[in-house]
Amino acid sequence: MTPLPIVKPPALHPGDRVGIVAPASAVEREQLRWGCDALRSLGYEPVYDDSILERDLYFAGTTERRARELEAMFVREDVRAIVCARGGYGCNYLLPHFDLDVIRRHPKIFAGYSDATTLLTWFHDATGLVTFHAPMVAKDFAALHGVDVPSWQAQMTGQPALASPVPLWPIMPGRAEGRLYGGCLSMLAASLGTPYEIQTEDTILLVEDIAAKPFQIDRMLMQLKLAGKLQGVRGIVFGPMRDCAPPPDSNYTLIDVLRRLVADMDIPVGFGINSGHVEYGNVTLALGVRVSLAVEKDSAVLSTLETAVTI
């Protein structure tokens, strides 16, 4: 599948309204309030529908409510960006119920991670929209030092492209360029065999997850590999893979597991980009823009080659 032409959303600036949506798990009122306070401290005006606090089992309301909420935020002329309140589980329910023509007519910044990976990748694949693997309101913005503000502001306002703000561990040496793409490994693997399957050709693949055992990470990566989804990948950059270490008495590390998996691919691979499921300082990354990955024996750097928004 040939990637669609890139569609860059309009930039976000202080004073703009930011729409908050809950496309997956239920949201806690207090955490939502704290996250909105943090957005206000950065100069934005957060807005959300009162129905965002609804519950249906473990979801933030029914599928219909969540899909209509998301569509409404894209349509609203006073909203400049849309940020997920949290992840959890449930974005896959929205896929058959969301009208992609809404995005095509109203391209906007859409940000999240974790379960929202499902929407980030599908929106990009189906419309060409640049999406953002970025902090969420009731998670990172609600936590002290939860957001890497410089990368957020740079990506959202179209400032000059920056190198990765955190050093990466080298796993496999090499240099490559491609579209940054990906997100939570569990969601990437879950897309396979569906009409919403990820499209990884000519990408620097971002892979991150939380609380998965090394053999589970191995299994999901092998699933991508056997499905041909790593064949056209130009490079891989892993997140910190929080709480994914083997038991203390193991004679191997997670890096050993990853190195074996990519050893035959002849592509650069780095580890540790602080985006997604992180402890603090969540870095904003734009999916769909060109990046370069340079991995040497003792260092690795991911650099963006273009801005992610239109000014």
Backbone bond lengths (Angstrom), bond angles and torsions (degrees), N, CA, C in turn:
res aa  C-N    CA-C-N  psi(-1)  N-CA   C-N-CA  omega(-1)  CA-C   N-CA-C  phi
1 M - - - 1.463 - - 1.525 109.56 -
2 T 1.320 116.56 122.84 1.458 121.28 179.65 1.532 109.90 -76.38
3 P 1.347 117.20 127.94 1.467 118.76 179.26 1.523 111.72 -59.37
4 L 1.324 116.27 144.46 1.457 121.62 177.47 1.521 110.26 -72.82
5 P 1.328 118.23 158.98 1.465 119.92 173.39 1.529 110.46 -56.44
6 I 1.320 115.38 142.44 1.459 120.47 -177.30 1.530 110.37 -70.22
7 V 1.323 115.20 136.09 1.460 122.19 174.72 1.529 107.49 -116.12
8 K 1.328 115.71 112.95 1.460 120.07 179.38 1.527 109.90 -94.12
9 P 1.326 117.55 127.99 1.465 119.52 -179.30 1.522 111.37 -74.63
10 P 1.335 117.61 161.16 1.465 120.54 175.37 1.526 111.32 -62.22
11 A 1.330 115.84 149.37 1.458 122.01 -178.18 1.528 111.77 -67.00
12 L 1.317 114.22 159.02 1.463 122.29 176.68 1.522 108.60 -108.71
13 H 1.331 116.01 137.58 1.463 120.47 -178.99 1.530 110.31 -132.93
14 P 1.336 117.15 156.52 1.466 119.71 174.80 1.523 110.69 -53.00
15 G 1.323 115.68 138.60 1.456 121.75 -176.53 1.519 112.91 98.29
16 D 1.341 116.91 -18.02 1.458 120.69 179.97 1.523 111.15 -74.93
17 R 1.321 114.52 155.81 1.457 120.55 175.99 1.532 110.01 -86.91
18 V 1.336 114.62 136.06 1.453 122.14 178.74 1.521 108.00 -116.45
19 G 1.323 116.36 119.97 1.456 120.94 179.82 1.519 110.62 -83.42
20 I 1.321 116.96 131.72 1.459 122.60 179.44 1.522 108.56 -103.93
21 V 1.329 117.19 130.20 1.454 122.01 -179.97 1.521 109.87 -128.80
22 A 1.331 115.71 157.01 1.466 121.77 177.78 1.525 108.25 -127.35
23 P 1.333 118.15 85.09 1.461 121.07 -176.04 1.518 114.59 -84.35
24 A 1.331 116.90 -2.59 1.461 119.70 -173.92 1.535 110.86 -130.18
25 S 1.331 117.23 -113.26 1.464 120.87 -174.84 1.518 112.98 -75.91
26 A 1.342 114.66 162.81 1.457 122.20 -178.39 1.529 111.09 -63.51
27 V 1.326 115.24 150.00 1.467 122.93 -174.19 1.526 110.04 -109.67
28 E 1.331 115.67 138.61 1.463 121.20 174.84 1.520 109.26 -84.62
29 R 1.328 116.78 133.15 1.458 121.99 -176.36 1.532 111.89 -57.62
30 E 1.330 117.50 -45.79 1.457 120.74 -175.79 1.523 111.66 -64.25
31 Q 1.332 117.05 -42.51 1.464 120.21 179.56 1.523 111.17 -66.61
32 L 1.312 116.95 -36.40 1.459 120.56 175.88 1.526 110.27 -62.88
33 R 1.314 116.14 -42.32 1.472 120.25 179.71 1.527 110.88 -63.65
34 W 1.335 116.93 -45.42 1.466 120.02 179.36 1.529 110.95 -61.30
35 G 1.329 116.87 -42.80 1.459 120.24 -179.98 1.515 112.17 -64.58
36 C 1.328 116.83 -39.70 1.462 120.22 177.86 1.522 111.27 -66.52
37 D 1.324 116.88 -36.41 1.467 120.53 176.16 1.527 110.67 -61.09
38 A 1.338 116.49 -40.18 1.463 120.43 179.02 1.522 111.07 -66.25
39 L 1.321 117.29 -39.41 1.461 120.10 176.84 1.527 111.03 -63.58
40 R 1.324 116.22 -39.99 1.470 119.46 177.38 1.527 110.71 -63.65
41 S 1.332 116.93 -36.57 1.472 119.63 179.94 1.519 111.61 -65.40
42 L 1.339 117.40 -22.42 1.463 121.77 176.38 1.526 111.79 -89.59
43 G 1.327 115.59 -0.81 1.461 119.56 175.50 1.510 115.73 99.34
44 Y 1.340 117.62 4.89 1.457 120.95 -179.11 1.531 110.50 -94.96
45 E 1.321 115.30 163.69 1.459 121.08 176.50 1.529 108.70 -114.78
46 P 1.329 118.29 99.42 1.461 120.22 -179.48 1.525 111.52 -73.49
47 V 1.327 116.30 139.89 1.461 121.79 177.04 1.522 108.31 -135.73
48 Y 1.325 115.63 145.93 1.463 120.19 177.48 1.522 109.18 -157.04
49 D 1.314 115.02 159.60 1.459 121.10 177.20 1.525 108.89 -83.39
50 D 1.320 117.05 143.92 1.464 120.61 -179.74 1.520 112.49 -59.30
51 S 1.315 116.94 -24.09 1.464 120.42 -179.26 1.520 112.74 -69.37
52 I 1.331 117.97 -8.45 1.459 121.51 -178.54 1.524 111.80 -60.41
53 L 1.323 117.71 -22.42 1.466 121.95 -178.45 1.531 112.49 -93.01
54 E 1.322 117.51 4.87 1.461 119.70 177.77 1.529 110.90 -68.39
55 R 1.336 115.05 159.08 1.467 120.96 179.64 1.518 110.39 -132.96
56 D 1.313 115.00 141.23 1.460 122.70 172.70 1.525 105.97 -142.29
57 L 1.319 116.53 103.01 1.464 121.47 -167.66 1.533 108.54 56.37
58 Y 1.333 117.54 -119.20 1.466 120.99 178.70 1.520 112.09 -100.05
59 F 1.321 118.47 7.25 1.456 122.68 -178.89 1.526 111.43 -93.66
60 A 1.332 115.15 162.45 1.474 121.27 175.43 1.527 108.83 -85.36
61 G 1.314 115.51 62.35 1.448 120.82 -177.78 1.513 111.80 93.00
62 T 1.309 115.81 -177.36 1.458 121.53 -177.54 1.528 111.61 -69.89
63 T 1.325 115.31 164.92 1.460 120.39 175.22 1.519 110.70 -58.33
64 E 1.329 116.25 -43.69 1.459 121.25 179.61 1.522 111.10 -58.96
65 R 1.322 117.36 -45.17 1.473 120.85 -179.47 1.515 110.80 -61.47
66 R 1.321 116.54 -46.47 1.459 120.60 -175.75 1.527 111.93 -67.62
67 A 1.331 117.04 -39.85 1.463 120.35 178.95 1.523 111.47 -67.04
68 R 1.337 116.51 -43.36 1.470 119.88 -179.60 1.522 111.14 -68.04
69 E 1.330 117.40 -36.30 1.467 121.28 177.25 1.521 110.28 -59.65
70 L 1.328 116.08 -46.11 1.463 120.66 -178.25 1.522 110.85 -66.28
71 E 1.324 117.33 -44.83 1.454 120.03 178.19 1.525 111.66 -61.26
72 A 1.333 116.02 -41.02 1.470 120.11 -178.50 1.514 111.50 -62.60
73 M 1.337 117.84 -37.43 1.466 120.45 -179.89 1.521 111.49 -69.03
74 F 1.329 117.36 -33.64 1.466 119.48 175.80 1.527 110.71 -67.72
75 V 1.326 116.85 -35.87 1.460 120.93 -176.29 1.528 112.12 -76.91
76 R 1.321 117.70 -33.51 1.469 120.74 -174.72 1.530 111.43 -58.32
77 E 1.315 116.68 121.86 1.463 121.06 -178.20 1.521 112.70 -70.84
78 D 1.343 118.09 -22.87 1.462 120.93 -177.98 1.517 112.47 -86.49
79 V 1.333 118.54 -5.19 1.463 122.28 -179.12 1.524 109.37 -101.68
80 R 1.336 116.75 125.94 1.468 121.72 -176.07 1.518 113.58 -98.86
81 A 1.338 117.38 -22.11 1.457 121.03 -179.41 1.523 108.46 -149.10
82 I 1.337 115.71 155.79 1.459 122.24 179.60 1.522 107.73 -125.59
83 V 1.334 115.88 125.67 1.458 120.97 -178.27 1.525 108.86 -125.53
84 C 1.317 116.56 132.53 1.456 120.66 178.61 1.523 110.56 -69.67
85 A 1.322 115.67 142.49 1.464 120.21 176.55 1.519 110.54 -70.77
86 R 1.318 116.58 -42.39 1.461 121.85 179.71 1.521 109.11 -164.84
87 G 1.333 115.49 175.06 1.450 121.40 175.51 1.517 109.87 -100.75
88 G 1.341 115.33 -118.48 1.455 119.74 -177.91 1.512 110.00 100.13
89 Y 1.331 116.30 -107.31 1.461 120.44 177.88 1.524 110.05 -157.62
90 G 1.339 115.93 140.65 1.448 119.52 172.96 1.507 116.70 140.21
91 C 1.347 118.75 -11.59 1.464 120.12 -177.60 1.525 111.97 -63.00
92 N 1.331 117.42 -29.60 1.459 119.38 -179.15 1.532 112.27 -63.82
93 Y 1.314 117.55 -26.93 1.454 120.97 177.44 1.536 111.70 -63.66
94 L 1.337 116.49 -27.93 1.461 120.73 -174.94 1.522 112.76 -78.17
95 L 1.323 118.58 -21.60 1.456 121.79 -169.54 1.534 113.81 -55.04
96 P 1.325 119.73 -46.83 1.473 118.38 -179.92 1.528 113.57 -77.03
97 H 1.325 117.61 -8.79 1.463 121.09 -172.37 1.526 113.73 -109.79
98 F 1.328 116.91 -2.70 1.456 119.93 -176.87 1.525 109.78 -99.69
99 D 1.320 116.85 133.78 1.463 123.03 -178.51 1.533 109.52 -88.53
100 L 1.321 116.86 108.15 1.464 120.90 -177.99 1.524 112.83 -65.60
101 D 1.326 117.35 -23.48 1.465 119.21 177.95 1.528 111.35 -62.42
102 V 1.327 116.56 -23.96 1.467 119.95 176.33 1.519 109.95 -62.82
103 I 1.316 117.85 -42.03 1.466 121.47 177.86 1.520 110.47 -68.82
104 R 1.316 116.24 -42.95 1.467 119.32 -178.74 1.526 111.47 -60.17
105 R 1.322 117.00 -35.79 1.461 120.90 179.91 1.521 112.68 -83.92
106 H 1.351 117.00 -24.00 1.470 121.01 -174.88 1.523 110.59 -136.59
107 P 1.325 119.17 64.97 1.468 119.70 -179.08 1.532 111.01 -65.18
108 K 1.325 115.61 129.34 1.458 121.43 -179.03 1.524 110.03 -141.87
109 I 1.313 115.95 163.52 1.450 121.64 171.33 1.531 108.38 -60.08
110 F 1.330 116.23 128.59 1.459 121.78 174.26 1.517 107.74 -129.15
111 A 1.336 117.18 123.13 1.457 121.31 -170.29 1.520 112.01 -130.82
112 G 1.329 115.29 143.96 1.457 123.10 176.57 1.511 109.60 169.24
113 Y 1.316 116.79 -172.88 1.466 121.70 174.48 1.525 107.51 -161.10
114 S 1.318 117.99 -165.56 1.455 122.63 -179.91 1.524 109.37 59.86
115 D 1.328 119.25 -125.02 1.454 121.90 -179.51 1.525 112.11 -61.17
116 A 1.331 117.35 -26.38 1.470 121.24 178.55 1.519 112.10 -67.05
117 T 1.344 118.37 -11.20 1.461 121.31 173.81 1.526 110.59 -51.49
118 T 1.328 116.22 -37.01 1.462 121.43 178.82 1.524 111.22 -55.98
119 L 1.324 117.33 -42.41 1.456 121.65 -179.89 1.525 111.33 -79.64
120 L 1.327 117.55 -39.40 1.462 120.89 -179.99 1.529 111.02 -56.95
121 T 1.327 116.48 -47.60 1.461 120.10 -176.63 1.522 111.36 -73.71
122 W 1.329 117.35 -41.68 1.464 120.03 -178.59 1.523 111.72 -66.89
123 F 1.328 117.44 -44.23 1.467 120.02 178.14 1.523 110.23 -58.28
124 H 1.337 116.08 -42.79 1.464 118.88 -179.73 1.523 111.47 -67.58
125 D 1.332 117.17 -47.18 1.464 120.47 -177.44 1.521 112.05 -63.32
126 A 1.328 117.08 -38.49 1.458 121.57 -171.94 1.520 114.04 -87.68
127 T 1.350 117.30 -22.24 1.468 119.63 -176.62 1.523 113.66 -128.33
128 G 1.333 118.57 -13.84 1.457 121.48 -175.35 1.519 113.39 85.17
129 L 1.335 117.95 -0.96 1.460 121.08 -176.80 1.529 111.42 -65.23
130 V 1.322 116.33 130.92 1.461 121.25 169.75 1.519 107.73 -68.87
131 T 1.340 116.88 125.83 1.456 121.88 178.47 1.521 109.28 -116.49
132 F 1.317 116.61 171.80 1.469 119.52 -169.65 1.520 111.98 -128.38
133 H 1.327 114.83 118.64 1.464 122.55 172.61 1.523 105.01 -82.08
134 A 1.327 115.64 98.50 1.465 119.26 -161.03 1.524 111.64 -150.01
135 P 1.334 116.51 166.42 1.467 121.39 -179.70 1.521 113.04 -55.68
136 M 1.344 115.22 150.37 1.453 121.75 179.03 1.530 110.10 -112.90
137 V 1.321 115.76 157.04 1.467 121.34 -166.43 1.522 112.87 -68.08
138 A 1.327 117.73 -53.92 1.463 121.10 -175.06 1.519 112.45 -86.38
139 K 1.304 117.29 10.03 1.464 123.05 175.88 1.527 109.88 -117.83
140 D 1.335 115.98 -78.50 1.463 120.73 -172.34 1.522 113.01 -77.29
141 F 1.340 117.21 -46.14 1.454 119.33 178.88 1.529 110.91 -65.50
142 A 1.320 116.71 -26.00 1.462 120.75 179.90 1.518 113.11 -80.22
143 A 1.327 117.65 -10.31 1.463 121.92 -176.20 1.529 111.11 -105.35
144 L 1.312 116.83 147.50 1.457 121.74 176.31 1.526 109.53 -64.56
145 H 1.317 117.18 125.77 1.468 123.91 -178.66 1.534 112.01 60.33
146 G 1.325 117.30 27.06 1.457 120.02 -178.61 1.512 114.42 -76.09
147 V 1.334 117.78 -18.52 1.468 122.01 -173.56 1.524 110.82 -118.98
148 D 1.328 116.25 134.89 1.455 120.86 169.38 1.529 107.17 -82.51
149 V 1.318 115.88 95.01 1.461 121.66 -171.89 1.536 112.67 -62.93
150 P 1.333 120.18 -42.46 1.474 118.72 -179.54 1.526 113.98 -57.49
151 S 1.342 118.04 -42.48 1.467 119.08 -179.55 1.524 110.65 -71.25
152 W 1.323 117.58 -35.12 1.462 120.87 175.56 1.524 110.29 -59.60
153 Q 1.311 116.22 -51.27 1.461 120.13 -176.86 1.523 111.74 -66.17
154 A 1.326 116.98 -39.03 1.460 120.03 -179.91 1.527 111.12 -63.48
155 Q 1.318 116.66 -46.94 1.458 119.58 -177.87 1.525 111.93 -69.18
156 M 1.335 117.01 -39.26 1.461 120.46 -173.96 1.526 113.30 -76.77
157 T 1.325 117.21 -26.14 1.459 120.03 -175.57 1.520 113.43 -105.52
158 G 1.329 118.29 -4.42 1.454 120.29 178.25 1.509 113.43 78.14
159 Q 1.324 116.24 31.02 1.456 119.44 174.91 1.528 109.18 -69.48
160 P 1.341 117.30 165.56 1.467 119.37 179.79 1.520 111.81 -52.59
161 A 1.327 116.05 141.81 1.456 121.29 -177.84 1.519 110.98 -58.70
162 L 1.327 115.64 143.15 1.452 121.84 -176.84 1.523 110.39 -118.49
163 A 1.316 115.89 151.99 1.455 119.48 169.85 1.525 108.34 -71.45
164 S 1.304 116.10 162.93 1.457 120.45 177.90 1.517 110.13 -52.68
165 P 1.338 118.07 129.38 1.464 120.23 -177.54 1.520 113.97 -75.09
166 V 1.325 119.22 -3.25 1.465 121.32 175.97 1.529 108.52 -128.52
167 P 1.308 117.45 143.84 1.465 119.62 177.99 1.523 110.47 -69.57
168 L 1.317 115.52 147.44 1.459 121.29 178.47 1.519 110.12 -107.89
169 W 1.315 115.35 150.38 1.456 120.26 173.49 1.522 109.36 -82.87
170 P 1.331 117.73 133.44 1.464 119.09 177.23 1.525 111.07 -76.87
171 I 1.321 116.59 134.13 1.460 121.19 174.11 1.529 110.17 -113.08
172 M 1.351 115.87 -50.55 1.459 120.46 176.15 1.522 108.46 -133.04
173 P 1.340 118.72 130.31 1.465 120.98 -176.35 1.520 112.71 -74.78
174 G 1.342 114.27 158.66 1.451 120.91 176.07 1.512 111.34 145.33
175 R 1.318 115.56 175.61 1.465 121.92 178.27 1.524 108.78 -134.56
176 A 1.327 115.97 140.73 1.459 119.69 -179.35 1.517 109.82 -158.64
177 E 1.337 115.30 158.92 1.455 122.71 172.47 1.519 108.52 -126.27
178 G 1.330 115.77 153.17 1.452 120.65 177.74 1.514 110.34 177.29
179 R 1.324 115.93 179.36 1.461 120.60 175.52 1.522 108.90 -78.29
180 L 1.317 117.32 130.92 1.454 119.11 173.70 1.525 108.57 -71.34
181 Y 1.328 116.06 134.65 1.463 120.19 -171.15 1.520 107.84 -159.84
182 G 1.334 116.44 150.13 1.454 119.25 173.78 1.506 113.33 128.60
183 G 1.344 115.64 -144.07 1.455 121.27 -177.75 1.513 110.53 144.36
184 C 1.328 116.24 -138.07 1.453 121.64 -175.63 1.528 110.20 -68.89
185 L 1.331 116.12 124.54 1.466 121.71 -175.21 1.532 111.91 -58.51
186 S 1.315 118.00 -40.22 1.462 120.33 -179.53 1.519 111.24 -59.14
187 M 1.333 116.83 -38.94 1.456 121.26 -179.52 1.530 111.38 -75.07
188 L 1.324 117.11 -36.10 1.464 120.18 177.23 1.525 110.45 -61.39
189 A 1.331 116.29 -45.34 1.459 120.70 -179.85 1.529 111.34 -67.81
190 A 1.328 116.55 -36.13 1.468 120.41 -178.08 1.520 112.81 -67.81
191 S 1.326 117.71 -17.98 1.472 120.56 -179.16 1.522 112.21 -76.87
192 L 1.312 117.45 -20.15 1.462 120.60 -172.95 1.521 111.11 -63.84
193 G 1.331 114.90 138.49 1.452 120.49 179.18 1.512 114.64 81.17
194 T 1.336 116.83 6.34 1.462 121.81 178.59 1.527 109.47 -113.48
195 P 1.339 118.61 166.99 1.473 120.12 175.38 1.524 112.84 -66.30
196 Y 1.330 116.94 -8.66 1.466 121.87 -175.84 1.529 111.00 -109.86
197 E 1.317 115.88 24.65 1.463 122.45 -177.13 1.524 111.52 -59.50
198 I 1.315 115.72 138.85 1.459 121.09 -177.63 1.524 110.86 -62.84
199 Q 1.351 115.22 149.17 1.463 122.97 -179.69 1.532 108.05 -117.27
200 T 1.317 117.38 104.17 1.467 121.85 -167.69 1.523 114.58 -105.83
201 E 1.310 118.25 3.31 1.468 120.68 -178.04 1.526 111.05 -59.88
202 D 1.340 116.68 135.07 1.465 123.09 175.66 1.529 112.50 60.01
203 T 1.323 116.37 42.45 1.464 119.80 -179.33 1.520 112.50 -121.14
204 I 1.318 113.88 155.40 1.465 121.41 158.76 1.525 103.46 -94.88
205 L 1.304 116.79 111.67 1.458 121.54 -169.69 1.525 110.86 -87.18
206 L 1.328 115.78 121.49 1.458 122.80 174.00 1.523 108.38 -87.25
207 V 1.336 116.18 126.46 1.467 121.57 -179.23 1.523 108.79 -131.76
208 E 1.334 116.16 120.90 1.462 120.00 176.52 1.523 109.14 -147.64
209 D 1.332 115.76 161.13 1.458 120.41 179.73 1.523 108.49 -167.73
210 I 1.324 116.08 179.56 1.458 121.00 -179.38 1.524 109.63 -142.51
211 A 1.335 115.13 141.10 1.470 122.93 172.44 1.525 113.28 55.12
212 A 1.322 116.40 35.94 1.460 120.81 172.85 1.524 107.99 -107.27
213 K 1.299 116.77 135.61 1.456 120.20 179.48 1.525 109.63 -71.72
214 P 1.340 117.72 153.16 1.467 119.72 -178.17 1.522 113.79 -52.20
215 F 1.341 117.86 -39.83 1.464 118.12 -179.58 1.524 111.52 -68.75
216 Q 1.333 117.10 -27.97 1.463 119.74 176.69 1.534 110.83 -72.07
217 I 1.325 115.94 -39.64 1.456 120.19 174.91 1.523 109.91 -62.87
218 D 1.327 116.37 -44.28 1.463 122.59 175.94 1.526 110.02 -54.78
219 R 1.324 116.98 -47.68 1.462 121.88 -177.07 1.531 112.06 -63.47
220 M 1.323 116.80 -42.52 1.467 119.58 -179.61 1.513 111.38 -69.30
221 L 1.324 117.51 -40.89 1.467 119.99 177.53 1.521 111.00 -65.45
222 M 1.330 117.36 -38.90 1.458 120.26 176.28 1.521 110.99 -64.67
223 Q 1.332 116.76 -35.33 1.459 120.07 176.15 1.524 110.51 -61.36
224 L 1.338 116.78 -44.79 1.468 120.24 176.45 1.524 110.49 -62.32
225 K 1.326 115.69 -41.00 1.461 120.39 -177.36 1.528 111.10 -65.53
226 L 1.319 116.55 -47.13 1.461 120.83 -178.81 1.528 112.12 -68.41
227 A 1.322 116.43 -25.07 1.469 121.16 177.32 1.519 112.18 -83.07
228 G 1.329 117.15 -0.52 1.462 121.24 179.09 1.510 113.82 81.59
229 K 1.324 117.76 9.30 1.463 120.63 -175.10 1.528 113.29 -81.78
230 L 1.312 118.50 -6.86 1.469 120.72 174.58 1.525 111.44 -104.10
231 Q 1.328 116.26 -2.70 1.465 120.40 -174.12 1.522 112.83 -66.73
232 G 1.327 117.68 -40.47 1.458 120.48 -179.18 1.504 114.44 -98.17
233 V 1.325 116.93 9.90 1.465 121.51 -179.34 1.524 109.34 -76.27
234 R 1.338 116.51 134.64 1.471 121.37 -178.26 1.526 112.89 -89.76
235 G 1.323 116.24 -22.70 1.456 121.30 -179.76 1.517 108.73 -171.20
236 I 1.311 117.08 164.57 1.467 121.68 179.30 1.518 108.90 -132.54
237 V 1.326 115.57 136.25 1.454 120.39 172.51 1.523 107.29 -126.35
238 F 1.325 115.23 120.85 1.450 121.71 -179.80 1.523 110.26 -91.11
239 G 1.333 115.48 147.80 1.451 120.75 169.95 1.513 109.86 -75.85
240 P 1.335 117.79 -170.02 1.467 120.01 -178.87 1.520 113.54 -72.22
241 M 1.344 117.54 -10.76 1.469 122.23 179.63 1.535 109.79 50.08
242 R 1.308 114.42 59.04 1.461 122.99 -174.51 1.537 111.89 -60.00
243 D 1.316 114.94 131.93 1.471 122.63 179.30 1.522 112.39 59.46
244 C 1.312 116.57 33.58 1.465 121.11 179.44 1.531 112.28 -113.03
245 A 1.313 117.91 13.75 1.462 121.39 -178.42 1.528 110.47 -74.61
246 P 1.321 117.17 153.94 1.466 120.07 175.64 1.527 110.76 -70.77
247 P 1.318 118.31 169.46 1.472 120.83 177.07 1.529 111.33 -58.14
248 P 1.325 117.57 151.66 1.470 121.12 -175.85 1.523 114.51 -56.07
249 D 1.319 118.84 -29.04 1.462 120.81 -177.06 1.525 113.06 -90.13
250 S 1.336 117.67 10.57 1.463 121.01 -178.74 1.519 111.26 -76.22
251 N 1.324 116.52 152.67 1.467 121.20 178.36 1.520 111.48 -100.56
252 Y 1.343 116.84 23.09 1.460 121.95 178.21 1.520 108.51 -145.48
253 T 1.321 115.59 163.41 1.462 121.41 177.13 1.532 109.09 -117.52
254 L 1.318 115.83 169.03 1.460 119.36 175.67 1.524 110.53 -62.92
255 I 1.330 116.58 -36.07 1.475 119.61 177.83 1.524 110.56 -60.70
256 D 1.327 117.51 -38.14 1.468 120.50 176.82 1.526 110.78 -60.08
257 V 1.321 115.85 -42.65 1.460 120.66 -179.97 1.529 110.75 -63.51
258 L 1.339 116.38 -45.68 1.463 120.58 -178.72 1.521 111.03 -66.80
259 R 1.314 116.68 -41.17 1.467 120.02 -178.34 1.527 111.10 -61.90
260 R 1.325 117.09 -39.88 1.463 119.60 179.03 1.529 110.95 -65.23
261 L 1.304 116.77 -37.90 1.459 120.88 -177.72 1.530 112.80 -67.04
262 V 1.327 116.99 -34.42 1.469 120.18 -175.26 1.516 113.26 -102.45
263 A 1.322 117.70 1.70 1.464 121.56 -172.66 1.521 112.97 -59.41
264 D 1.338 118.07 -31.23 1.465 120.90 -175.94 1.523 113.08 -96.06
265 M 1.334 118.31 9.49 1.461 120.50 -172.42 1.528 113.72 -95.89
266 D 1.309 118.29 -18.59 1.468 122.73 178.24 1.526 111.93 55.32
267 I 1.324 116.10 48.43 1.461 122.68 176.95 1.518 108.85 -135.66
268 P 1.345 118.21 155.51 1.462 120.05 176.62 1.527 111.00 -71.22
269 V 1.319 115.40 140.84 1.464 120.96 179.82 1.529 108.64 -138.47
270 G 1.337 115.67 126.94 1.458 121.69 176.77 1.522 110.59 -122.21
271 F 1.317 115.77 163.99 1.471 120.94 -174.83 1.530 110.55 -135.48
272 G 1.329 116.15 137.26 1.458 119.84 167.44 1.510 116.89 110.15
273 I 1.346 120.20 15.00 1.458 119.66 176.75 1.525 108.30 -64.39
274 N 1.315 116.63 128.46 1.469 121.62 -169.44 1.530 111.96 -85.98
275 S 1.330 115.33 61.92 1.459 121.03 -177.85 1.514 109.70 -131.80
276 G 1.325 116.35 135.14 1.455 120.93 179.39 1.506 111.90 102.66
277 H 1.336 116.62 -125.37 1.469 121.58 -178.89 1.530 109.02 -79.68
278 V 1.317 115.85 86.63 1.459 121.74 -176.53 1.531 109.56 -124.37
279 E 1.313 116.47 167.40 1.460 120.57 -179.98 1.521 111.60 -80.21
280 Y 1.329 117.56 -35.91 1.461 121.91 179.50 1.522 108.42 -164.49
281 G 1.336 115.97 166.59 1.464 120.79 175.16 1.517 113.93 62.33
282 N 1.327 117.42 47.09 1.463 121.75 -177.07 1.531 110.58 -63.28
283 V 1.320 115.90 121.86 1.460 123.52 -175.40 1.527 110.64 -87.15
284 T 1.317 116.55 136.69 1.461 123.03 177.53 1.525 110.15 -87.75
285 L 1.336 116.01 125.88 1.454 122.61 177.89 1.524 109.31 -123.53
286 A 1.321 116.73 140.81 1.464 121.53 179.52 1.521 109.36 -97.03
287 L 1.323 116.56 124.01 1.454 121.99 179.48 1.526 109.59 -93.32
288 G 1.324 115.35 126.94 1.456 121.35 -178.99 1.511 113.56 113.89
289 V 1.329 118.24 -17.17 1.465 121.00 179.40 1.529 109.62 -89.32
290 R 1.321 115.78 158.95 1.454 121.11 -179.94 1.519 110.33 -75.89
291 V 1.319 114.64 136.51 1.461 121.55 177.70 1.518 108.55 -136.59
292 S 1.318 115.21 164.69 1.461 120.39 172.61 1.523 108.87 -123.06
293 L 1.313 115.88 146.53 1.460 122.24 176.51 1.512 107.93 -125.13
294 A 1.333 115.54 117.77 1.463 121.51 -179.79 1.521 108.70 -118.12
295 V 1.326 116.06 116.19 1.463 121.29 -177.35 1.515 108.86 -120.37
296 E 1.315 115.02 119.36 1.459 121.67 175.78 1.533 108.74 -106.42
297 K 1.301 116.18 -176.27 1.463 120.60 -178.77 1.517 111.85 -61.16
298 D 1.330 116.15 -38.05 1.456 119.60 -174.13 1.528 113.68 -118.87
299 S 1.318 118.63 8.59 1.467 119.58 -176.93 1.522 110.47 -156.47
300 A 1.335 115.10 161.76 1.461 121.27 176.08 1.514 108.30 -151.79
301 V 1.334 116.39 137.37 1.463 120.80 -178.13 1.518 109.36 -137.69
302 L 1.321 115.51 130.09 1.462 122.03 171.46 1.515 107.56 -103.67
303 S 1.328 117.13 124.33 1.462 121.55 -177.48 1.523 110.11 -124.73
304 T 1.318 116.92 139.13 1.456 120.74 174.93 1.524 108.78 -85.78
305 L 1.326 116.08 142.65 1.455 121.73 -175.27 1.524 112.93 -108.73
306 E 1.330 117.29 -4.22 1.460 120.86 178.63 1.519 109.30 -155.53
307 T 1.310 115.64 160.59 1.444 119.95 176.64 1.524 109.46 -76.32
308 A 1.339 115.53 160.43 1.460 120.79 -172.30 1.517 113.48 -101.24
309 V 1.336 117.98 -10.86 1.459 121.73 -174.97 1.528 110.22 -132.35
310 T 1.309 115.52 164.87 1.456 120.58 173.13 1.526 108.84 -97.66
311 I 1.312 115.98 142.49 1.475 120.75 -176.87 1.528 110.05 -103.77
